[in-house]
Amino acid sequence: MRKETQKLLVLSLLGFVSVNLAAQQKAKKDTVKGLDEVVVTALGIKRHDRALGYVAEKVEAKTFEETQNNNWAQSMEGKVAGLKIQTAGAGPLGTSRITLRGEKSIMMDHNYALIVVDGVPLGNSTTGSGTAAYGAGSGGDVPIDLGNGLNSINPDDIESVTVLKGASAAALYGSRAANGALMITTKSGKTKNGKLKVTFNSSSSFDSVLKWPDWQYEYGQGTLATNAGSFYYSYGLSPDGPSTGGTSSAFGPKFAGQYYFQYDPEVMGQSKERQLWRPYENNIKGFWRTGSTYSNSISVESSNDKTSFRSSLTYLNNEWMMPNTGFDRFNFALSFAHQLTKKLKISTKFAYNTTSSDNLPATGYNNQSISYFMIFQNPNVDLEWYKPIWKPGQEQVDQIHPFSSYIDNPYMIAYEMLNGVRKKTITGNITADYQFNKNFSLMLRSGIEILNEKRTTKRPWSSANYLKGFYREQFIKNQEYNNDLLFSYKGDWNKFSISASAGGSIRYNEYLLNDYQAIGLKTAGEYSLTNALNIPVKYPAPRDKHVDSVYGLLTLGYDNKIFVDVTGRNDWSSTLPKQNRSFFYPSVSTSFILSDIFNLKSNNLNLWKLRASWAKVGIDSDPYLLDNYYSASNITGSVVAPTIFNNPSLKPEKNTNIEAGMDFSLFKNRLNLNLTAYQNFSENQIIPVSLPSESGYSKRIINAGKIRNRGLEFSADILAVKGKDFSWKVGGNWSTNENRVMTLPEGFDGIVSNVGDVVFYKMETGGSLGDMYGFKLLRTPDGKVIYGDNGLPARPADIEKVGNAFPKWRAGLQNDFRIKNFTISFSFDGQYGGIAYSQSHHKMSEQGKLKSTLPGRDNPGGMIVGDGVVQNPDGSFSTNTKGVLVSSYYGDYYRRANVETNSFSTDFIKLRDARIAYSFPKETIKSIGLDDLTIAIFGKNLWMWTKFPMFDPEVATLDNATITPGVEMGQLPTARTVGFQLNIKF
């Protein structure tokens, strides 16, 4: 047995065994969770894990309390098999794209897991800035990560999160839970005999950039211009030659102690004398600062046999790594429950959140993004030259940007191009539970989510895209009401048990966006709608939805060894036509406790469980896809004809899921293993397909397509060492998902979406969602690059598959040590098999900014011969011998359209988080009236291994409101965080 245990430990350390430490009990108890714990399932119903025929993985409060992320969801990254938390790398709020078991829908935005708080679904709406990630030269704006409903949840208020991964687990929540659900239970009073308990939690953390691109500082600005046979540089026309100071490329002379006429910030023009040609190696990194986050939370709770309450206040202040960016967040939460009579219990939970910021960073590839500046900054340009922002006497009128009118001053981006937000969120519910007798009960619950948000966008005069400035106000109102009625019965007959529930729900969502845009300002620096050069444009955009539902659940059990669940739900959705508005979907699951059935229980085998489930879920559409609607025009009083032909005969999508697995608890619950295999079919998908231009429409909406997802998940909990003064818990998780397109509609070109008209997400039968297409290099059958007569790589005629945005597998590994009063914990996670295209890499390589563009620069005349072959007239190949300028070679080899040369593996291993804590002995702190006093130092994203050349391989693009994995389009740096924490309870 000892040898087998050692093997398991070795496997877990290698990442093949997965452990979910977050679902374990507190370290001080030296126990690993059993498979008979209570978990929260759909509709907030509490169930014993042994009775479930599907995976319900529980993440405890300490995961969120100890890691202190700005967005609580990111605390779970790498800790739950099959769960992926994806952000766009777009600033401090870190809006998360949460998916379970891969992608099921062709539409990127339709793959998110449902978030449920205390039994009430959270709308979790995201409203984008209305702008694409790629907009260079288009004159528009850039995307901004302004957060969503997830950001309103205070991590200190979370009691636990139960992850329901499959459609079976979430069947009772209907359409929105087709991709699984995260069931959040918030904290409530848990003290005894009415004793008042106060908890104070304070943390301070500091951010620095985790990883930088590999910039070169050996050659300066220029394009290999020569004078009398020698390379030179000149800012403006000078005795050395014509100006080379207007280019964004860094193919200029090598820094070798020579002197040139350069930019002089004192005269804001050409220097009077030649100056030393030198690099400024801190001219990008020096712009960034050490970010900080301070959070203070206090809670008060109490309970007795009839009443419980908890109230909390939390304030968080963030100053992000980019100057003049960050946010403030205030949370108030109240939980109250009272047993009015022996039969009636009333409970309510209420949360109020405000998030405010004078400026959040913009992302994307366009002038207003600081990423754009970092790409175009040259090695010989001092960052200090930009600091005054405005030319003397031209404040708020004309900025300092001496090298290109297309490149905005970075300090103007930070201090003048402001993206403000004021957001108020109210969520809550009130629940009445009436127990008629020991068998029958009734639950009535009403939940609400209210969002009011004001956004402001300021762009000063002389900005590259708005020469006369720009001001915008957006007002967003989003209200969702959920009302549930559930009648339940529980009974036992000898060895048989039965539990039955039936009920219904009414969901109504009301959304309205009012958008006012003042394009051009009369007076510079005055931001108001009344200062508009023209009457500001208003875009009212409603998006309402109503769904009525009835549902039922039947659970049968035999001798506490065999369990069967059957559910059924019928929805009536306002987004579908009358004839298809009603749709029904069922599920069935079963659990066999084999260790009890075959009497196998012993000290070595505590539990052996076999589970299986099948479910079918109907999925309705987004609002307003049935009829064609006109939209508001920029010209007041006029409208724009629709470009998408909607479908008045839409049917609901169908999602069919089957899964099976086994759970083991061994060696007195010190080793828990879980294995799950699943398969999911998504059919009748609601997708847009292209139409010929002569039709007057670009696309039409249809039902078509069939997608299959199948995969494996493996996890384990191991209490490796258990002692009075020392314990060690080890774990991890591993999951793989294979996605396949089974069928596609006729006439569908397969293009689902694209980013920047360069990377195309295209589907073909037999392919996968996330397949990325674009132009590649032409190669011989044995893989050599083919060059043209001009010495540059030959170009293919059509796009080809380059790779897939999603990894083949993910894994996580956690360790948790207790040494007397010290606890030490750290976790790693990683992934393998995906790729991402990098717009930043393309542009910096094209311009000679990266070290990978140094080879060949010292060649005579700055010429380089590409490694490859040319095709002869007879079809044979011979070695390429044609030399071209280094600038031309790298500019073409890494051209924007070449997706192959600008795409890289997103494999990585991260030290995701680490923590060292000390809890003072009880006898020491008791004398000063404390129950607990803990101090800790913690870190996040402390170390990373990857071959991805930009900031972070966990990359995605914020394209309006859509987080699109697989493309880096102006990504902002990822933070490495170190912090301190104090926790006091009395």
Secondary structure, 3 states (H helix, E strand, C coil): CHHHHHHHHHHHHCCCCCCCHHHCCCHHHCCCCCCCCEEECHHHCEEEHHHCCCCEEEEEHHHHHHHCCCCHHHHHCCCCCCEEEEECCCCCCCCEEEEECCCCCCCHHHCCCEEEECCEEECCCCCCCCCCCECCCCCCCCCECCCCHHHHCCHHHEEEEEEECCCCCCHHHHHHHCCCEEEEEECCCCCCCCCCEEEEEEEEEEEEECCCCCECCCECCEECCEECCEECCCCCCECCECCCCCCCCEECCECCCCEECCEECCCCEECCCCEECCCCCCCCHHHCCCEEEEEEEEEEEEECCCEEEEEEEEEEEEECCCCCCEEEEEEEEEEEEEECCCCEEEEEEEEEEEEEECCCCECCECCCCHHHHHHHCCCCCCHHHHCCCECCCCCCCCECCCCCCCCCCHHHHHHCCCEEEEEEEEEEEEEEEEECCCCEEEEEEEEEEEEEEEEEEEEEEEECCEEEEEEEEEEEEEEEEEEEEEEEEEEEECCEEEEEEEEEEEEEEEEEEEEEEEECECCCCCCCHHHECCCCEECCEECCEEEEEEEEEEEEEECCCEEEEEEEEEEEECCCCHHHCEEEEEEEEEEEEHHHHCCCCCCCEEEEEEEEEEEEEEECCCCCCCCCCCEECCCCCCEECCCEECCCCCCCEEEEEEEEEEEEEECCCCEEEEEEEEEEEEEEEEEEEECCHHHCCCEEEEEEEEEEEEEEEEEEEEEEEECCCEEEEEEEEEEEEEEEEEECCCCCCCEEEEECCCEEEECCCCCCCCEEEEECCCECCCCCEEECCCCCECCCCCCEEEEECCCCEEEEEEEEEEECCEEEEEEEEEEECCEEEEHHHHHHHHCCCEHHHCCCCCCHHHEEECCCEEECCCCCEEECCCEEEHHHHHHHHCCCCECCCCEEECCEEEEEEEEEEEECCHHHHHHHCCCEEEEEEEEEEEEEEECCCCCCCCCEEEECCEEEECEECCCCCCEEEEEEEEEEEC
